[in-house]
Amino acid sequence: MPDEDGHPAPEEMDLGDVLSALADGHRRRVILTLLAEPDGTERHCSSFGLPVSKATRTHHFRVLRQAGLVRQVNRGNSNMATLRRADLEQRFPGLLDVLRREAGRPGRPAEPQ
């Protein structure tokens, strides 16, 4: 059962939910950005520069949180997101490496179309 903020425990993470969350280019961009940062980096949800409305950004981060890809923490009037590296590596070994390699593939667009 997810915690009070909607974060599933590692054993509750579902591969279908994770892949569905990553299928969207904006959400994948968030994960790749966090993956390039040092482990434990917290980023304000608006700092990713997603070209979407606030409501749509909120939706994208909810999907990422509910899939177990990010942990969100409320810091007063803003939400901060952190990649759940250790949990993802425990539940889906190698997934983050696949994402890194895919992002670095020649001809791969850096931004969602």
Backbone as XML, in Angstrom:
<?xml version="1.0"?>
<chain id="A" units="angstrom">
  <residue number="1" name="MET">
    <atom name="N" x="0.846" y="-1.175" z="0.000"/>
    <atom name="CA" x="0.000" y="0.000" z="0.000"/>
    <atom name="C" x="0.896" y="1.245" z="0.000"/>
  </residue>
  <residue number="2" name="PRO">
    <atom name="N" x="0.635" y="2.185" z="-0.922"/>
    <atom name="CA" x="1.438" y="3.405" z="-0.956"/>
    <atom name="C" x="1.358" y="4.169" z="0.360"/>
  </residue>
  <residue number="3" name="ASP">
    <atom name="N" x="2.395" y="4.962" z="0.639"/>
    <atom name="CA" x="2.387" y="5.766" z="1.856"/>
    <atom name="C" x="1.373" y="6.911" z="1.728"/>
  </residue>
  <residue number="4" name="GLU">
    <atom name="N" x="1.281" y="7.744" z="2.740"/>
    <atom name="CA" x="0.268" y="8.810" z="2.764"/>
    <atom name="C" x="0.443" y="9.826" z="1.637"/>
  </residue>
  <residue number="5" name="ASP">
    <atom name="N" x="1.641" y="9.897" z="1.036"/>
    <atom name="CA" x="1.887" y="10.822" z="-0.066"/>
    <atom name="C" x="1.792" y="10.151" z="-1.433"/>
  </residue>
  <residue number="6" name="GLY">
    <atom name="N" x="1.438" y="8.867" z="-1.462"/>
    <atom name="CA" x="1.255" y="8.154" z="-2.719"/>
    <atom name="C" x="2.490" y="7.488" z="-3.274"/>
  </residue>
  <residue number="7" name="HIS">
    <atom name="N" x="3.532" y="7.320" z="-2.456"/>
    <atom name="CA" x="4.752" y="6.642" z="-2.892"/>
    <atom name="C" x="4.627" y="5.148" z="-2.601"/>
  </residue>
  <residue number="8" name="PRO">
    <atom name="N" x="4.700" y="4.305" z="-3.642"/>
    <atom name="CA" x="4.647" y="2.874" z="-3.370"/>
    <atom name="C" x="5.965" y="2.385" z="-2.770"/>
  </residue>
  <residue number="9" name="ALA">
    <atom name="N" x="5.894" y="1.343" z="-1.973"/>
    <atom name="CA" x="7.100" y="0.677" z="-1.485"/>
    <atom name="C" x="7.759" y="-0.003" z="-2.681"/>
  </residue>
  <residue number="10" name="PRO">
    <atom name="N" x="9.063" y="-0.246" z="-2.635"/>
    <atom name="CA" x="9.729" y="-0.877" z="-3.785"/>
    <atom name="C" x="9.048" y="-2.160" z="-4.263"/>
  </residue>
  <residue number="11" name="GLU">
    <atom name="N" x="8.633" y="-3.002" z="-3.334"/>
    <atom name="CA" x="7.997" y="-4.264" z="-3.748"/>
    <atom name="C" x="6.622" y="-4.052" z="-4.379"/>
  </residue>
  <residue number="12" name="GLU">
    <atom name="N" x="6.050" y="-2.872" z="-4.223"/>
    <atom name="CA" x="4.752" y="-2.556" z="-4.826"/>
    <atom name="C" x="4.874" y="-1.903" z="-6.198"/>
  </residue>
  <residue number="13" name="MET">
    <atom name="N" x="6.078" y="-1.513" z="-6.578"/>
    <atom name="CA" x="6.267" y="-0.879" z="-7.877"/>
    <atom name="C" x="5.948" y="-1.886" z="-8.976"/>
  </residue>
  <residue number="14" name="ASP">
    <atom name="N" x="5.162" y="-1.438" z="-9.940"/>
    <atom name="CA" x="4.715" y="-2.293" z="-11.033"/>
    <atom name="C" x="5.450" y="-1.891" z="-12.320"/>
  </residue>
  <residue number="15" name="LEU">
    <atom name="N" x="6.029" y="-2.863" z="-12.994"/>
    <atom name="CA" x="6.789" y="-2.572" z="-14.206"/>
    <atom name="C" x="5.919" y="-1.875" z="-15.251"/>
  </residue>
  <residue number="16" name="GLY">
    <atom name="N" x="4.690" y="-2.293" z="-15.391"/>
    <atom name="CA" x="3.789" y="-1.655" z="-16.356"/>
    <atom name="C" x="3.577" y="-0.183" z="-16.045"/>
  </residue>
  <residue number="17" name="ASP">
    <atom name="N" x="3.399" y="0.140" z="-14.765"/>
    <atom name="CA" x="3.219" y="1.541" z="-14.368"/>
    <atom name="C" x="4.484" y="2.355" z="-14.628"/>
  </residue>
  <residue number="18" name="VAL">
    <atom name="N" x="5.636" y="1.765" z="-14.340"/>
    <atom name="CA" x="6.916" y="2.454" z="-14.556"/>
    <atom name="C" x="7.122" y="2.707" z="-16.046"/>
  </residue>
  <residue number="19" name="LEU">
    <atom name="N" x="6.907" y="1.690" z="-16.866"/>
    <atom name="CA" x="7.094" y="1.851" z="-18.311"/>
    <atom name="C" x="6.086" y="2.826" z="-18.898"/>
  </residue>
  <residue number="20" name="SER">
    <atom name="N" x="4.868" y="2.786" z="-18.409"/>
    <atom name="CA" x="3.847" y="3.731" z="-18.872"/>
    <atom name="C" x="4.243" y="5.162" z="-18.525"/>
  </residue>
  <residue number="21" name="ALA">
    <atom name="N" x="4.748" y="5.365" z="-17.321"/>
    <atom name="CA" x="5.196" y="6.697" z="-16.909"/>
    <atom name="C" x="6.346" y="7.159" z="-17.791"/>
  </residue>
  <residue number="22" name="LEU">
    <atom name="N" x="7.266" y="6.261" z="-18.108"/>
    <atom name="CA" x="8.432" y="6.614" z="-18.911"/>
    <atom name="C" x="8.120" y="6.769" z="-20.396"/>
  </residue>
  <residue number="23" name="ALA">
    <atom name="N" x="6.964" y="6.297" z="-20.834"/>
    <atom name="CA" x="6.595" y="6.397" z="-22.245"/>
    <atom name="C" x="6.361" y="7.847" z="-22.663"/>
  </residue>
  <residue number="24" name="ASP">
    <atom name="N" x="6.020" y="8.694" z="-21.717"/>
    <atom name="CA" x="5.797" y="10.102" z="-22.025"/>
    <atom name="C" x="7.141" y="10.834" z="-22.045"/>
  </residue>
  <residue number="25" name="GLY">
    <atom name="N" x="7.398" y="11.588" z="-23.089"/>
    <atom name="CA" x="8.664" y="12.284" z="-23.248"/>
    <atom name="C" x="8.960" y="13.303" z="-22.164"/>
  </residue>
  <residue number="26" name="HIS">
    <atom name="N" x="7.945" y="14.007" z="-21.691"/>
    <atom name="CA" x="8.164" y="14.997" z="-20.630"/>
    <atom name="C" x="8.575" y="14.316" z="-19.331"/>
  </residue>
  <residue number="27" name="ARG">
    <atom name="N" x="7.893" y="13.225" z="-19.006"/>
    <atom name="CA" x="8.232" y="12.511" z="-17.764"/>
    <atom name="C" x="9.603" y="11.855" z="-17.878"/>
  </residue>
  <residue number="28" name="ARG">
    <atom name="N" x="9.906" y="11.300" z="-19.055"/>
    <atom name="CA" x="11.227" y="10.698" z="-19.250"/>
    <atom name="C" x="12.316" y="11.772" z="-19.124"/>
  </residue>
  <residue number="29" name="ARG">
    <atom name="N" x="12.039" y="12.961" z="-19.617"/>
    <atom name="CA" x="12.991" y="14.082" z="-19.495"/>
    <atom name="C" x="13.281" y="14.398" z="-18.033"/>
  </residue>
  <residue number="30" name="VAL">
    <atom name="N" x="12.243" y="14.397" z="-17.191"/>
    <atom name="CA" x="12.435" y="14.630" z="-15.757"/>
    <atom name="C" x="13.357" y="13.567" z="-15.175"/>
  </residue>
  <residue number="31" name="ILE">
    <atom name="N" x="13.084" y="12.310" z="-15.487"/>
    <atom name="CA" x="13.887" y="11.211" z="-14.932"/>
    <atom name="C" x="15.321" y="11.282" z="-15.437"/>
  </residue>
  <residue number="32" name="LEU">
    <atom name="N" x="15.527" y="11.559" z="-16.713"/>
    <atom name="CA" x="16.876" y="11.655" z="-17.253"/>
    <atom name="C" x="17.637" y="12.827" z="-16.655"/>
  </residue>
  <residue number="33" name="THR">
    <atom name="N" x="16.941" y="13.922" z="-16.397"/>
    <atom name="CA" x="17.577" y="15.078" z="-15.761"/>
    <atom name="C" x="18.022" y="14.716" z="-14.353"/>
  </residue>
  <residue number="34" name="LEU">
    <atom name="N" x="17.150" y="14.065" z="-13.591"/>
    <atom name="CA" x="17.514" y="13.655" z="-12.235"/>
    <atom name="C" x="18.619" y="12.597" z="-12.251"/>
  </residue>
  <residue number="35" name="LEU">
    <atom name="N" x="18.591" y="11.739" z="-13.246"/>
    <atom name="CA" x="19.608" y="10.690" z="-13.366"/>
    <atom name="C" x="20.998" y="11.290" z="-13.602"/>
  </residue>
  <residue number="36" name="ALA">
    <atom name="N" x="21.052" y="12.435" z="-14.257"/>
    <atom name="CA" x="22.332" y="13.101" z="-14.529"/>
    <atom name="C" x="22.865" y="13.867" z="-13.317"/>
  </residue>
  <residue number="37" name="GLU">
    <atom name="N" x="22.026" y="14.049" z="-12.313"/>
    <atom name="CA" x="22.402" y="14.769" z="-11.097"/>
    <atom name="C" x="23.002" y="13.791" z="-10.080"/>
  </residue>
  <residue number="38" name="PRO">
    <atom name="N" x="23.746" y="14.311" z="-9.099"/>
    <atom name="CA" x="24.243" y="13.434" z="-8.023"/>
    <atom name="C" x="23.078" y="12.777" z="-7.271"/>
  </residue>
  <residue number="39" name="ASP">
    <atom name="N" x="23.312" y="11.583" z="-6.781"/>
    <atom name="CA" x="22.289" y="10.851" z="-6.029"/>
    <atom name="C" x="21.787" y="11.704" z="-4.867"/>
  </residue>
  <residue number="40" name="GLY">
    <atom name="N" x="20.483" y="11.743" z="-4.691"/>
    <atom name="CA" x="19.877" y="12.493" z="-3.596"/>
    <atom name="C" x="19.521" y="13.923" z="-3.942"/>
  </residue>
  <residue number="41" name="THR">
    <atom name="N" x="19.823" y="14.362" z="-5.163"/>
    <atom name="CA" x="19.495" y="15.730" z="-5.567"/>
    <atom name="C" x="17.995" y="15.946" z="-5.540"/>
  </residue>
  <residue number="42" name="GLU">
    <atom name="N" x="17.590" y="17.030" z="-4.911"/>
    <atom name="CA" x="16.185" y="17.448" z="-4.896"/>
    <atom name="C" x="16.037" y="18.613" z="-5.853"/>
  </residue>
  <residue number="43" name="ARG">
    <atom name="N" x="15.013" y="18.546" z="-6.707"/>
    <atom name="CA" x="14.746" y="19.637" z="-7.645"/>
    <atom name="C" x="13.309" y="20.085" z="-7.494"/>
  </residue>
  <residue number="44" name="HIS">
    <atom name="N" x="13.120" y="21.399" z="-7.567"/>
    <atom name="CA" x="11.780" y="21.976" z="-7.568"/>
    <atom name="C" x="11.090" y="21.503" z="-8.849"/>
  </residue>
  <residue number="45" name="CYS">
    <atom name="N" x="9.854" y="21.112" z="-8.740"/>
    <atom name="CA" x="9.158" y="20.538" z="-9.888"/>
    <atom name="C" x="9.066" y="21.487" z="-11.079"/>
  </residue>
  <residue number="46" name="SER">
    <atom name="N" x="9.082" y="22.784" z="-10.840"/>
    <atom name="CA" x="9.032" y="23.739" z="-11.951"/>
    <atom name="C" x="10.408" y="23.981" z="-12.569"/>
  </residue>
  <residue number="47" name="SER">
    <atom name="N" x="11.467" y="23.445" z="-11.961"/>
    <atom name="CA" x="12.830" y="23.705" z="-12.444"/>
    <atom name="C" x="13.205" y="22.896" z="-13.682"/>
  </residue>
  <residue number="48" name="PHE">
    <atom name="N" x="12.355" y="21.985" z="-14.101"/>
    <atom name="CA" x="12.677" y="21.132" z="-15.239"/>
    <atom name="C" x="12.349" y="21.795" z="-16.575"/>
  </residue>
  <residue number="49" name="GLY">
    <atom name="N" x="11.672" y="22.934" z="-16.526"/>
    <atom name="CA" x="11.373" y="23.674" z="-17.743"/>
    <atom name="C" x="10.416" y="22.978" z="-18.689"/>
  </residue>
  <residue number="50" name="LEU">
    <atom name="N" x="9.514" y="22.176" z="-18.143"/>
    <atom name="CA" x="8.552" y="21.502" z="-19.011"/>
    <atom name="C" x="7.619" y="22.547" z="-19.626"/>
  </residue>
  <residue number="51" name="PRO">
    <atom name="N" x="7.420" y="22.503" z="-20.944"/>
    <atom name="CA" x="6.577" y="23.495" z="-21.619"/>
    <atom name="C" x="5.092" y="23.137" z="-21.523"/>
  </residue>
  <residue number="52" name="VAL">
    <atom name="N" x="4.611" y="23.035" z="-20.286"/>
    <atom name="CA" x="3.218" y="22.647" z="-20.040"/>
    <atom name="C" x="2.645" y="23.550" z="-18.944"/>
  </residue>
  <residue number="53" name="SER">
    <atom name="N" x="1.331" y="23.527" z="-18.804"/>
    <atom name="CA" x="0.677" y="24.310" z="-17.750"/>
    <atom name="C" x="1.008" y="23.726" z="-16.378"/>
  </residue>
  <residue number="54" name="LYS">
    <atom name="N" x="0.747" y="24.494" z="-15.344"/>
    <atom name="CA" x="0.997" y="24.027" z="-13.979"/>
    <atom name="C" x="0.182" y="22.771" z="-13.675"/>
  </residue>
  <residue number="55" name="ALA">
    <atom name="N" x="-1.070" y="22.743" z="-14.124"/>
    <atom name="CA" x="-1.928" y="21.577" z="-13.884"/>
    <atom name="C" x="-1.369" y="20.334" z="-14.573"/>
  </residue>
  <residue number="56" name="THR">
    <atom name="N" x="-0.871" y="20.491" z="-15.789"/>
    <atom name="CA" x="-0.299" y="19.361" z="-16.514"/>
    <atom name="C" x="0.993" y="18.908" z="-15.858"/>
  </residue>
  <residue number="57" name="ARG">
    <atom name="N" x="1.803" y="19.861" z="-15.404"/>
    <atom name="CA" x="3.038" y="19.507" z="-14.690"/>
    <atom name="C" x="2.703" y="18.711" z="-13.432"/>
  </residue>
  <residue number="58" name="THR">
    <atom name="N" x="1.688" y="19.154" z="-12.702"/>
    <atom name="CA" x="1.243" y="18.443" z="-11.504"/>
    <atom name="C" x="0.842" y="17.010" z="-11.853"/>
  </residue>
  <residue number="59" name="HIS">
    <atom name="N" x="0.129" y="16.855" z="-12.958"/>
    <atom name="CA" x="-0.281" y="15.518" z="-13.408"/>
    <atom name="C" x="0.939" y="14.646" z="-13.695"/>
  </residue>
  <residue number="60" name="HIS">
    <atom name="N" x="1.915" y="15.186" z="-14.429"/>
    <atom name="CA" x="3.107" y="14.409" z="-14.773"/>
    <atom name="C" x="3.844" y="13.946" z="-13.518"/>
  </residue>
  <residue number="61" name="PHE">
    <atom name="N" x="3.983" y="14.827" z="-12.539"/>
    <atom name="CA" x="4.693" y="14.439" z="-11.319"/>
    <atom name="C" x="3.879" y="13.456" z="-10.487"/>
  </residue>
  <residue number="62" name="ARG">
    <atom name="N" x="2.564" y="13.534" z="-10.549"/>
    <atom name="CA" x="1.732" y="12.544" z="-9.844"/>
    <atom name="C" x="1.949" y="11.162" z="-10.449"/>
  </residue>
  <residue number="63" name="VAL">
    <atom name="N" x="1.984" y="11.094" z="-11.775"/>
    <atom name="CA" x="2.215" y="9.808" z="-12.459"/>
    <atom name="C" x="3.590" y="9.252" z="-12.074"/>
  </residue>
  <residue number="64" name="LEU">
    <atom name="N" x="4.611" y="10.102" z="-12.079"/>
    <atom name="CA" x="5.960" y="9.663" z="-11.700"/>
    <atom name="C" x="6.007" y="9.179" z="-10.256"/>
  </residue>
  <residue number="65" name="ARG">
    <atom name="N" x="5.330" y="9.910" z="-9.375"/>
    <atom name="CA" x="5.301" y="9.545" z="-7.947"/>
    <atom name="C" x="4.562" y="8.224" z="-7.741"/>
  </residue>
  <residue number="66" name="GLN">
    <atom name="N" x="3.395" y="8.080" z="-8.348"/>
    <atom name="CA" x="2.589" y="6.878" z="-8.149"/>
    <atom name="C" x="3.238" y="5.641" z="-8.762"/>
  </residue>
  <residue number="67" name="ALA">
    <atom name="N" x="4.048" y="5.830" z="-9.805"/>
    <atom name="CA" x="4.776" y="4.706" z="-10.393"/>
    <atom name="C" x="5.984" y="4.325" z="-9.538"/>
  </residue>
  <residue number="68" name="GLY">
    <atom name="N" x="6.420" y="5.242" z="-8.677"/>
    <atom name="CA" x="7.557" y="4.967" z="-7.808"/>
    <atom name="C" x="8.878" y="5.496" z="-8.336"/>
  </residue>
  <residue number="69" name="LEU">
    <atom name="N" x="8.835" y="6.281" z="-9.398"/>
    <atom name="CA" x="10.068" y="6.801" z="-9.984"/>
    <atom name="C" x="10.666" y="7.953" z="-9.180"/>
  </residue>
  <residue number="70" name="VAL">
    <atom name="N" x="9.823" y="8.784" z="-8.613"/>
    <atom name="CA" x="10.321" y="9.912" z="-7.822"/>
    <atom name="C" x="9.671" y="9.926" z="-6.445"/>
  </residue>
  <residue number="71" name="ARG">
    <atom name="N" x="10.358" y="10.563" z="-5.536"/>
    <atom name="CA" x="9.807" y="10.853" z="-4.219"/>
    <atom name="C" x="9.601" y="12.359" z="-4.192"/>
  </residue>
  <residue number="72" name="GLN">
    <atom name="N" x="8.394" y="12.786" z="-3.856"/>
    <atom name="CA" x="8.092" y="14.198" z="-3.759"/>
    <atom name="C" x="7.930" y="14.583" z="-2.303"/>
  </residue>
  <residue number="73" name="VAL">
    <atom name="N" x="8.505" y="15.730" z="-1.958"/>
    <atom name="CA" x="8.423" y="16.253" z="-0.605"/>
    <atom name="C" x="7.909" y="17.678" z="-0.693"/>
  </residue>
  <residue number="74" name="ASN">
    <atom name="N" x="6.925" y="18.002" z="0.116"/>
    <atom name="CA" x="6.391" y="19.355" z="0.154"/>
    <atom name="C" x="7.286" y="20.208" z="1.031"/>
  </residue>
  <residue number="75" name="ARG">
    <atom name="N" x="7.829" y="21.262" z="0.471"/>
    <atom name="CA" x="8.698" y="22.200" z="1.192"/>
    <atom name="C" x="7.984" y="23.544" z="1.296"/>
  </residue>
  <residue number="76" name="GLY">
    <atom name="N" x="6.916" y="23.573" z="2.064"/>
    <atom name="CA" x="6.152" y="24.817" z="2.216"/>
    <atom name="C" x="5.245" y="25.031" z="1.033"/>
  </residue>
  <residue number="77" name="ASN">
    <atom name="N" x="5.598" y="25.996" z="0.182"/>
    <atom name="CA" x="4.735" y="26.292" z="-0.965"/>
    <atom name="C" x="5.250" y="25.668" z="-2.261"/>
  </residue>
  <residue number="78" name="SER">
    <atom name="N" x="6.152" y="24.711" z="-2.160"/>
    <atom name="CA" x="6.661" y="24.060" z="-3.368"/>
    <atom name="C" x="6.915" y="22.576" z="-3.110"/>
  </residue>
  <residue number="79" name="ASN">
    <atom name="N" x="6.882" y="21.821" z="-4.201"/>
    <atom name="CA" x="7.188" y="20.393" z="-4.134"/>
    <atom name="C" x="8.560" y="20.149" z="-4.726"/>
  </residue>
  <residue number="80" name="MET">
    <atom name="N" x="9.327" y="19.324" z="-4.052"/>
    <atom name="CA" x="10.661" y="18.952" z="-4.515"/>
    <atom name="C" x="10.624" y="17.479" z="-4.911"/>
  </residue>
  <residue number="81" name="ALA">
    <atom name="N" x="11.332" y="17.142" z="-5.979"/>
    <atom name="CA" x="11.354" y="15.770" z="-6.474"/>
    <atom name="C" x="12.764" y="15.206" z="-6.421"/>
  </residue>
  <residue number="82" name="THR">
    <atom name="N" x="12.855" y="13.939" z="-6.032"/>
    <atom name="CA" x="14.114" y="13.203" z="-5.980"/>
    <atom name="C" x="13.920" y="11.867" z="-6.679"/>
  </residue>
  <residue number="83" name="LEU">
    <atom name="N" x="14.889" y="11.458" z="-7.483"/>
    <atom name="CA" x="14.845" y="10.159" z="-8.136"/>
    <atom name="C" x="15.043" y="9.062" z="-7.092"/>
  </residue>
  <residue number="84" name="ARG">
    <atom name="N" x="14.213" y="8.033" z="-7.135"/>
    <atom name="CA" x="14.318" y="6.929" z="-6.191"/>
    <atom name="C" x="15.284" y="5.867" z="-6.735"/>
  </residue>
  <residue number="85" name="ARG">
    <atom name="N" x="16.541" y="6.255" z="-6.902"/>
    <atom name="CA" x="17.568" y="5.389" z="-7.507"/>
    <atom name="C" x="17.677" y="4.027" z="-6.836"/>
  </residue>
  <residue number="86" name="ALA">
    <atom name="N" x="17.907" y="4.036" z="-5.535"/>
    <atom name="CA" x="18.139" y="2.768" z="-4.822"/>
    <atom name="C" x="16.911" y="1.863" z="-4.919"/>
  </residue>
  <residue number="87" name="ASP">
    <atom name="N" x="15.733" y="2.431" z="-4.759"/>
    <atom name="CA" x="14.508" y="1.635" z="-4.843"/>
    <atom name="C" x="14.321" y="1.064" z="-6.245"/>
  </residue>
  <residue number="88" name="LEU">
    <atom name="N" x="14.589" y="1.882" z="-7.266"/>
    <atom name="CA" x="14.452" y="1.413" z="-8.649"/>
    <atom name="C" x="15.480" y="0.338" z="-8.972"/>
  </residue>
  <residue number="89" name="GLU">
    <atom name="N" x="16.696" y="0.536" z="-8.500"/>
    <atom name="CA" x="17.748" y="-0.453" z="-8.754"/>
    <atom name="C" x="17.434" y="-1.767" z="-8.045"/>
  </residue>
  <residue number="90" name="GLN">
    <atom name="N" x="16.849" y="-1.673" z="-6.853"/>
    <atom name="CA" x="16.463" y="-2.882" z="-6.104"/>
    <atom name="C" x="15.344" y="-3.625" z="-6.824"/>
  </residue>
  <residue number="91" name="ARG">
    <atom name="N" x="14.329" y="-2.891" z="-7.261"/>
    <atom name="CA" x="13.135" y="-3.512" z="-7.855"/>
    <atom name="C" x="13.346" y="-3.911" z="-9.311"/>
  </residue>
  <residue number="92" name="PHE">
    <atom name="N" x="14.025" y="-3.042" z="-10.075"/>
    <atom name="CA" x="14.236" y="-3.275" z="-11.509"/>
    <atom name="C" x="15.719" y="-3.077" z="-11.847"/>
  </residue>
  <residue number="93" name="PRO">
    <atom name="N" x="16.565" y="-4.036" z="-11.449"/>
    <atom name="CA" x="18.008" y="-3.891" z="-11.679"/>
    <atom name="C" x="18.321" y="-3.614" z="-13.150"/>
  </residue>
  <residue number="94" name="GLY">
    <atom name="N" x="19.128" y="-2.586" z="-13.386"/>
    <atom name="CA" x="19.565" y="-2.253" z="-14.733"/>
    <atom name="C" x="18.679" y="-1.275" z="-15.482"/>
  </residue>
  <residue number="95" name="LEU">
    <atom name="N" x="17.479" y="-1.002" z="-14.989"/>
    <atom name="CA" x="16.569" y="-0.102" z="-15.699"/>
    <atom name="C" x="17.183" y="1.287" z="-15.887"/>
  </residue>
  <residue number="96" name="LEU">
    <atom name="N" x="17.796" y="1.828" z="-14.856"/>
    <atom name="CA" x="18.378" y="3.162" z="-14.964"/>
    <atom name="C" x="19.540" y="3.175" z="-15.958"/>
  </residue>
  <residue number="97" name="ASP">
    <atom name="N" x="20.299" y="2.081" z="-16.032"/>
    <atom name="CA" x="21.378" y="1.983" z="-17.017"/>
    <atom name="C" x="20.818" y="1.985" z="-18.437"/>
  </residue>
  <residue number="98" name="VAL">
    <atom name="N" x="19.717" y="1.303" z="-18.642"/>
    <atom name="CA" x="19.065" y="1.277" z="-19.957"/>
    <atom name="C" x="18.635" y="2.694" z="-20.341"/>
  </residue>
  <residue number="99" name="LEU">
    <atom name="N" x="18.052" y="3.419" z="-19.394"/>
    <atom name="CA" x="17.621" y="4.788" z="-19.676"/>
    <atom name="C" x="18.813" y="5.678" z="-20.030"/>
  </residue>
  <residue number="100" name="ARG">
    <atom name="N" x="19.907" y="5.526" z="-19.303"/>
    <atom name="CA" x="21.120" y="6.313" z="-19.594"/>
    <atom name="C" x="21.623" y="6.040" z="-21.012"/>
  </residue>
  <residue number="101" name="ARG">
    <atom name="N" x="21.683" y="4.771" z="-21.359"/>
    <atom name="CA" x="22.170" y="4.407" z="-22.693"/>
    <atom name="C" x="21.229" y="4.917" z="-23.781"/>
  </residue>
  <residue number="102" name="GLU">
    <atom name="N" x="19.949" y="4.788" z="-23.555"/>
    <atom name="CA" x="18.957" y="5.238" z="-24.544"/>
    <atom name="C" x="19.059" y="6.752" z="-24.740"/>
  </residue>
  <residue number="103" name="ALA">
    <atom name="N" x="19.255" y="7.485" z="-23.672"/>
    <atom name="CA" x="19.351" y="8.944" z="-23.762"/>
    <atom name="C" x="20.587" y="9.368" z="-24.536"/>
  </residue>
  <residue number="104" name="GLY">
    <atom name="N" x="21.648" y="8.575" z="-24.473"/>
    <atom name="CA" x="22.887" y="8.913" z="-25.144"/>
    <atom name="C" x="22.989" y="8.394" z="-26.564"/>
  </residue>
  <residue number="105" name="ARG">
    <atom name="N" x="21.953" y="7.725" z="-27.035"/>
    <atom name="CA" x="21.964" y="7.150" z="-28.382"/>
    <atom name="C" x="22.001" y="8.243" z="-29.445"/>
  </residue>
  <residue number="106" name="PRO">
    <atom name="N" x="22.879" y="8.125" z="-30.447"/>
    <atom name="CA" x="22.937" y="9.125" z="-31.517"/>
    <atom name="C" x="21.592" y="9.251" z="-32.234"/>
  </residue>
  <residue number="107" name="GLY">
    <atom name="N" x="21.232" y="10.482" z="-32.557"/>
    <atom name="CA" x="19.983" y="10.726" z="-33.272"/>
    <atom name="C" x="18.758" y="10.762" z="-32.387"/>
  </residue>
  <residue number="108" name="ARG">
    <atom name="N" x="18.942" y="10.528" z="-31.111"/>
    <atom name="CA" x="17.827" y="10.553" z="-30.159"/>
    <atom name="C" x="17.517" y="12.000" z="-29.805"/>
  </residue>
  <residue number="109" name="PRO">
    <atom name="N" x="16.277" y="12.453" z="-29.984"/>
    <atom name="CA" x="15.966" y="13.848" z="-29.630"/>
    <atom name="C" x="16.121" y="14.075" z="-28.142"/>
  </residue>
  <residue number="110" name="ALA">
    <atom name="N" x="16.687" y="15.224" z="-27.782"/>
    <atom name="CA" x="16.903" y="15.563" z="-26.384"/>
    <atom name="C" x="15.601" y="15.986" z="-25.723"/>
  </residue>
  <residue number="111" name="GLU">
    <atom name="N" x="14.700" y="16.544" z="-26.462"/>
    <atom name="CA" x="13.442" y="17.066" z="-25.923"/>
    <atom name="C" x="12.273" y="16.314" z="-26.551"/>
  </residue>
  <residue number="112" name="PRO">
    <atom name="N" x="11.166" y="16.221" z="-25.846"/>
    <atom name="CA" x="9.969" y="15.614" z="-26.439"/>
    <atom name="C" x="9.496" y="16.455" z="-27.609"/>
  </residue>
  <residue number="113" name="GLN">
    <atom name="N" x="8.954" y="15.814" z="-28.594"/>
    <atom name="CA" x="8.436" y="16.518" z="-29.779"/>
    <atom name="C" x="7.000" y="16.904" z="-29.591"/>
  </residue>
</chain>
